[in-house]
Amino acid sequence: MYKRQKIYRLGQIIGLTLICLFSACDPEVGVEWVNNYTDVGKSNLSYMDDCAEGFYNVISAHPDWEGEFNVGNANAWEKHFKKSSLGGLDESWVDEVDLVMFAGHGSAKTGTGRGSAFTFGKNANDDWFLVSTPSVREPKWGDDDLEWIIFNSCSILCREGDSSPHPGEEPVLYNICERWANSDVMHGLHYILGFRTTTWDHTSRDRGRIFAEYLMGLRGSGTKHTIRCAWYFATKETDMDADNLGAYLRAYSDGANTLNDHIWECGNVSDDPDPDEQCYAYCSWPCL
């Protein structure tokens, strides 16, 4: 929930003018990225910083948005995404802002099953992957400020039964409801956006910037697109592979229809879905 709304409503109740506080309560964006995976035995990447920082720079340049954090490689920590009840720091990091992007590898080599985790470059703080399975659900996003989280990562939103183009890759062990589409994980969160399949490192370089430009009305016709449409356009414009599938997962409930969510300052934003009553909608598409 956007802090400016909260403070404005408080001001209405107590009869105070709080305009002087508005600049400190703008919506906030944060990004984390990893290129260097040498220490955990995964292949290094080249363009995750470009992807995440391009997104961050466009969003934070808007006069009514604030850039809160932009950290990468050894400074990108699993704990920043983990719920506090498991020793995480999400309340001070990803759930302290409204909009987050992670750019890096998905779950390969974690043993958790494809689509059940995303990975970091150091086995520290607490470990090197954030996992969500029926027995271990480490994230709890949206119970504070976070509305939307984007993963420029392979297969976060894969479906049960999906095959992999890469020999030896882990199978999908858990369906999407067991992984992400549940109220343990989406606890006020509106959207998870990412890929159903592989995406390529070399096509990621400009994806974050292009995505942000579609959100802000800085690309094409100048329309400020909904978050789902902006991601659709950005994945098709950058990945350009019919075998690769972009995707999103959204939560909604009575009185909280997230279908037409824009980001703050760019159009309609739904109220937070009620975790006790919410349903889920899923969509994927070829990136060509």
C-alpha positions as CSV (number, residue, x, y, z in Angstrom):
1,M,0.0,0.0,0.0
2,Y,1.3,3.3,-1.1
3,K,2.5,5.4,1.9
4,R,1.2,8.7,0.5
5,Q,-2.3,7.3,0.6
6,K,-2.0,6.2,4.1
7,I,-0.6,9.5,5.4
8,Y,-3.2,11.5,3.4
9,R,-6.0,9.6,4.9
10,L,-4.5,10.1,8.4
11,G,-4.4,13.8,7.6
12,Q,-8.0,13.8,6.7
13,I,-8.9,12.2,10.0
14,I,-6.9,14.5,12.3
15,G,-7.4,17.6,10.2
16,L,-3.7,18.4,9.5
17,T,-2.1,19.6,6.3
18,L,0.6,17.1,5.5
19,I,1.7,18.3,2.1
20,C,5.2,18.9,3.5
21,L,5.5,15.2,4.1
22,F,4.6,14.0,0.7
23,S,8.0,14.1,-0.8
24,A,9.2,11.6,1.8
25,C,6.3,9.3,1.1
26,D,6.5,8.8,-2.6
27,P,6.2,5.3,-4.0
28,E,9.5,3.5,-4.0
29,V,11.3,1.1,-6.3
30,G,14.1,-1.4,-5.6
31,V,16.2,-3.8,-7.7
32,E,18.6,-6.6,-7.0
33,W,20.7,-8.4,-9.7
34,V,23.4,-11.0,-10.0
35,N,25.9,-11.6,-12.8
36,N,28.7,-13.4,-10.8
37,Y,27.7,-16.9,-9.9
38,T,31.2,-18.4,-9.7
39,D,31.1,-19.1,-6.0
40,V,27.9,-21.2,-6.2
41,G,28.8,-23.2,-9.3
42,K,26.4,-21.7,-11.8
43,S,27.2,-20.0,-15.1
44,N,28.0,-16.3,-14.9
45,L,25.7,-13.8,-16.7
46,S,26.5,-10.5,-18.3
47,Y,23.5,-8.3,-18.6
48,M,21.5,-8.6,-15.3
49,D,22.9,-5.3,-14.1
50,D,21.9,-3.6,-17.3
51,C,18.4,-5.0,-17.1
52,A,17.7,-4.2,-13.5
53,E,19.4,-0.8,-13.5
54,G,17.7,0.3,-16.7
55,F,14.4,-0.4,-15.0
56,Y,15.5,1.4,-11.8
57,N,16.8,4.4,-13.6
58,V,13.6,5.1,-15.6
59,I,11.2,4.5,-12.6
60,S,13.3,6.5,-10.1
61,A,13.6,9.4,-12.6
62,H,9.9,10.1,-12.3
63,P,9.4,13.1,-10.0
64,D,6.9,11.2,-7.9
65,W,8.9,8.0,-7.5
66,E,11.9,7.3,-5.2
67,G,14.7,4.9,-5.8
68,E,15.3,3.0,-2.6
69,F,17.9,0.3,-3.4
70,N,19.9,-1.0,-6.3
71,V,22.3,-3.7,-5.2
72,G,24.0,-6.5,-7.1
73,N,26.4,-9.5,-7.0
74,A,27.7,-10.1,-3.4
75,N,25.4,-7.3,-2.1
76,A,22.2,-9.0,-3.4
77,W,21.1,-11.2,-0.5
78,E,18.5,-14.0,-0.2
79,K,17.6,-12.5,3.2
80,H,16.3,-9.3,1.5
81,F,13.4,-11.4,0.1
82,K,12.8,-13.8,3.0
83,K,10.0,-13.2,5.6
84,S,11.1,-12.1,9.0
85,S,9.6,-15.1,10.8
86,L,12.3,-17.2,9.1
87,G,15.1,-14.7,9.9
88,G,14.7,-12.7,6.7
89,L,14.9,-8.9,6.2
90,D,12.0,-8.4,3.7
91,E,10.3,-5.8,6.0
92,S,13.4,-3.6,5.5
93,W,14.0,-4.4,1.9
94,V,11.5,-5.8,-0.7
95,D,8.4,-5.3,1.4
96,E,9.5,-1.7,2.3
97,V,9.0,-0.6,-1.3
98,D,6.1,-0.8,-3.8
99,L,7.9,-2.2,-6.9
100,V,10.8,-4.7,-7.1
101,M,12.8,-6.4,-9.9
102,F,15.2,-9.3,-9.4
103,A,17.5,-10.2,-12.4
104,G,19.5,-13.4,-12.2
105,H,19.3,-17.1,-12.4
106,G,16.2,-19.2,-11.5
107,S,16.1,-22.5,-9.6
108,A,18.5,-24.7,-11.6
109,K,21.0,-26.7,-9.4
110,T,19.1,-26.0,-6.2
111,G,17.4,-29.4,-5.9
112,T,14.0,-27.7,-5.3
113,G,12.5,-28.4,-8.7
114,R,12.2,-26.0,-11.6
115,G,10.3,-22.8,-10.8
116,S,10.6,-23.2,-7.0
117,A,13.4,-20.8,-6.3
118,F,15.6,-18.0,-7.6
119,T,19.3,-17.8,-6.9
120,F,22.1,-15.5,-5.6
121,G,25.8,-15.4,-6.1
122,K,27.0,-16.0,-2.6
123,N,26.2,-18.8,-0.2
124,A,25.7,-16.4,2.7
125,N,23.0,-14.2,4.3
126,D,21.3,-16.9,4.9
127,D,22.1,-19.0,1.8
128,W,22.2,-18.7,-2.0
129,F,18.6,-19.4,-3.0
130,L,15.1,-18.2,-2.0
131,V,12.7,-21.2,-2.1
132,S,8.9,-21.6,-2.1
133,T,7.7,-25.2,-1.9
134,P,4.8,-26.7,0.1
135,S,7.2,-27.6,3.0
136,V,9.3,-24.4,2.9
137,R,7.7,-21.1,1.9
138,E,10.4,-18.5,2.5
139,P,8.7,-15.4,1.0
140,K,5.7,-13.5,2.4
141,W,5.2,-10.5,0.1
142,G,2.7,-7.7,0.3
143,D,1.9,-7.6,3.9
144,D,3.7,-4.2,4.1
145,D,4.2,-2.1,1.0
146,L,5.1,-4.4,-2.0
147,E,2.5,-4.5,-4.8
148,W,4.4,-5.9,-7.8
149,I,7.5,-8.1,-8.1
150,I,9.2,-8.9,-11.5
151,F,11.7,-11.7,-12.1
152,N,14.0,-11.5,-15.1
153,S,14.8,-15.2,-14.4
154,C,14.2,-18.5,-16.1
155,S,11.1,-20.5,-15.4
156,I,9.8,-18.8,-12.2
157,L,6.3,-19.1,-13.5
158,C,6.6,-22.5,-15.2
159,R,3.6,-24.9,-15.0
160,E,3.4,-28.5,-13.9
161,G,4.2,-30.7,-16.8
162,D,6.2,-28.1,-18.7
163,S,9.2,-29.6,-20.4
164,S,12.6,-28.0,-20.6
165,P,14.7,-27.4,-23.7
166,H,17.9,-28.0,-21.7
167,P,18.9,-31.7,-21.1
168,G,19.3,-32.6,-17.5
169,E,17.4,-29.6,-16.1
170,E,15.3,-30.3,-13.0
171,P,11.7,-31.2,-13.6
172,V,8.8,-29.2,-12.2
173,L,8.1,-30.8,-8.9
174,Y,5.3,-28.6,-7.6
175,N,2.4,-26.8,-9.3
176,I,2.2,-23.1,-9.3
177,C,-0.3,-23.0,-6.5
178,E,2.1,-25.0,-4.3
179,R,4.9,-22.6,-5.2
180,W,3.6,-19.0,-5.6
181,A,-0.2,-18.8,-6.0
182,N,-1.1,-19.0,-2.3
183,S,-1.7,-16.6,0.5
184,D,1.5,-17.6,2.3
185,V,3.5,-16.0,-0.5
186,M,1.0,-13.5,-2.0
187,H,-0.1,-11.8,1.2
188,G,-1.3,-8.5,-0.2
189,L,0.9,-8.7,-3.3
190,H,-0.9,-7.9,-6.6
191,Y,1.4,-9.5,-9.3
192,I,4.4,-11.7,-9.9
193,L,5.7,-11.2,-13.4
194,G,8.4,-13.3,-15.1
195,F,8.9,-16.2,-17.5
196,R,7.2,-19.6,-17.9
197,T,10.3,-20.8,-19.7
198,T,13.9,-19.9,-20.3
199,T,14.9,-16.4,-21.2
200,W,18.2,-15.4,-22.6
201,D,20.9,-13.3,-20.9
202,H,21.9,-11.4,-24.1
203,T,18.3,-10.4,-24.8
204,S,17.9,-9.0,-21.2
205,R,20.1,-6.0,-21.6
206,D,17.4,-3.5,-22.4
207,R,14.4,-5.3,-21.1
208,G,14.1,-3.5,-17.8
209,R,14.4,-0.1,-19.4
210,I,11.9,-0.9,-22.1
211,F,9.4,-2.3,-19.5
212,A,9.7,0.8,-17.4
213,E,9.2,3.0,-20.5
214,Y,6.0,1.2,-21.3
215,L,4.8,1.7,-17.8
216,M,5.6,5.4,-17.8
217,G,4.2,6.2,-21.2
218,L,7.7,6.9,-22.6
219,R,7.5,4.4,-25.5
220,G,5.4,3.9,-28.6
221,S,2.2,5.8,-28.6
222,G,2.8,7.4,-25.2
223,T,0.2,5.3,-23.4
224,K,0.9,4.5,-19.8
225,H,0.3,0.7,-19.9
226,T,-1.0,-1.6,-17.2
227,I,1.8,-3.6,-15.6
228,R,0.7,-6.8,-17.3
229,C,0.6,-5.2,-20.8
230,A,3.9,-3.4,-20.3
231,W,5.5,-6.7,-19.4
232,Y,3.9,-8.4,-22.4
233,F,5.2,-5.8,-24.8
234,A,8.7,-5.7,-23.2
235,T,9.2,-9.5,-23.3
236,K,8.0,-9.7,-26.9
237,E,10.2,-6.8,-28.0
238,T,13.4,-8.0,-26.3
239,D,13.3,-11.8,-26.2
240,M,12.0,-12.5,-29.7
241,D,11.9,-16.3,-29.4
242,A,8.7,-18.2,-30.0
243,D,9.9,-21.0,-27.7
244,N,10.3,-18.6,-24.7
245,L,7.1,-17.7,-22.8
246,G,6.6,-14.6,-20.8
247,A,4.0,-14.9,-17.9
248,Y,2.3,-13.2,-15.0
249,L,0.4,-14.4,-12.0
250,R,-2.0,-12.0,-10.2
251,A,-4.1,-12.2,-7.1
252,Y,-7.5,-10.6,-6.8
253,S,-10.5,-10.6,-4.5
254,D,-13.9,-9.0,-4.0
255,G,-13.3,-5.2,-4.3
256,A,-9.7,-5.7,-5.4
257,N,-9.7,-6.3,-9.1
258,T,-6.0,-6.1,-10.1
259,L,-6.6,-6.7,-13.8
260,N,-6.0,-3.1,-14.8
261,D,-3.3,-2.3,-12.3
262,H,-0.9,0.5,-13.4
263,I,2.0,1.5,-11.2
264,W,1.5,4.4,-8.9
265,E,1.2,7.8,-10.6
266,C,0.5,6.2,-14.0
267,G,-3.2,5.1,-13.7
268,N,-5.5,2.9,-11.7
269,V,-4.1,0.8,-8.8
270,S,-6.4,-1.8,-7.1
271,D,-6.7,-2.1,-3.4
272,D,-4.7,-5.0,-2.0
273,P,-6.3,-8.4,-2.5
274,D,-7.6,-10.0,0.7
275,P,-5.3,-13.0,1.4
276,D,-8.2,-14.9,3.1
277,E,-10.5,-14.7,0.1
278,Q,-8.2,-14.1,-3.0
279,C,-8.2,-16.0,-6.2
280,Y,-5.5,-16.2,-8.9
281,A,-5.2,-15.5,-12.6
282,Y,-2.4,-16.7,-14.8
283,C,-1.3,-15.9,-18.3
284,S,1.6,-16.8,-20.6
285,W,2.5,-15.9,-24.2
286,P,5.2,-16.6,-26.8
287,C,7.9,-13.9,-26.9
288,L,7.8,-13.4,-30.6
